[in-house]
């Protein structure tokens, strides 16, 4: 996947908390997922989120929560966007809240109710303190930053947490987790011809079972995921090279010009040639 220009992390702590101060490039970041809970707090720029098939706008200084194993991607308008991204490994916090893994946090700016808004505003104010601490760069910053995240998480669990008494069987969790194994392989071979059979063979499972498992885990089909990966690389090549569009298309795994043009315009709202013209204006 296309990585950010810059990430300054506070190292993951014994409590499983990792804080990233990111400056991300404009464009599309393909669908992906994490085992960790993610808290996203945009500082500037215009960012849109695709989360399990639904699109959301992420205003600056508004917090969003992406639960573990939720497939998501981001679209950034403009050259760059800055944000604070926090990853939390829930299992590390079971000594505080043994049933924490049973909670799903649903917190999206567009879905905040009037009753929830006061505490949501309070949570956003806590997140804003992280930027001030980052600038200070004093020895106790890591400790204080982690304390803020624990306060944020406690409020999210209390006011936005939905507890499920049902627990997925370990066998099902293991099966879904296997999809992780295919993602690095796709990133390495996206420019080559890849069939469903090729992908299924990597996990030594049938083509039909692979299709069901991938859609269950990621919320989209494998072909949709592969197309997203390829289009992201096409987009970056258009911005950063002078290679002809036809060659960019082919070296990123597309073989049908008509399908390529349609997929590109559907995702980005412009033709490949338009993207280059916009970049130079």
MOQUI-V706939 format. One line per field, one symbol per residue. ss: DSSP state (H for helix, E for strand, C for the rest). psi: psi as a letter, one per 20 degrees, with the letter a starting at -180 (. if undefined). burial: I if it has 9 or more other ideal C-beta (glycine too) atoms within 8 Angstrom, else O. Layout:
ss=???
psi=???
burial=???
This chain:
ss=CCCCCEEEEECCCCCCEEEEEEEEEEEEEEEECCCCEEEEEECCCEEEEEECCEEEEECCCCEEEECCCCCEEEEEEEEEEEEEEEEECHHHHCCCCCCHHHEEECCCHHHCCHHHHHHHHHHHHHHHHHHHHHHHCCCCHHHHHHHHHHHHHHHHHHHHEEECCCCCCHHHHHHHHCCHHHHHHHHHHCCCCCCHHHHHHHCCCCHHHHHHHHHHHHCCCHHHHHHHHHHHHHHHHHHHCCCCHHHHHHHCCCCCHHHHHHHHHHHHCCCHHHHHHHHHC
psi=qprqhppnqoqprhjkppppoqoqqqaporprrqhqppppnpharopqpooliqpqpnqqkpqqporqkopqrqpppagrqqrpppppohhijhhgnhjhiipppoopgijprhhigghgggghhghhhhgghhhgkrhjggghghhghhgggghgggijpoppipppqhhggggghhhhhhghgghhjhirpprhggghhhjlrqgghggggghhgiirrhhggggggghghgghhhhjrjpqghhgggijjpiogghggggghhgijrrghhghghhi.
burial=OIOOOOOOIIOOIOOIIIIIIIOIIIIIIIIIIIOIIIIIIIIOIOIIIIIOOOOIIIOOOIIIIIIIIIIIIIIIOOOIIIIIIIIIIIOIIIOOOOOIOOIOIOIIIOOIOOOIIOIIOIIIOIIIIIIOIIOOOOOOIIOIIIOIIIIIIOIIIOIIIOOOOOOOOOOOIOOIOIIOIIIOIIIOOIOOOIOIOIIIOIIOOOOOIIIOIIIOIIOIOIOIIIIIIIIIIIIIIIIOOOOOIOOIIOIIIIOOOOOIIOIIIOIIOIOIOOIIOOOOO
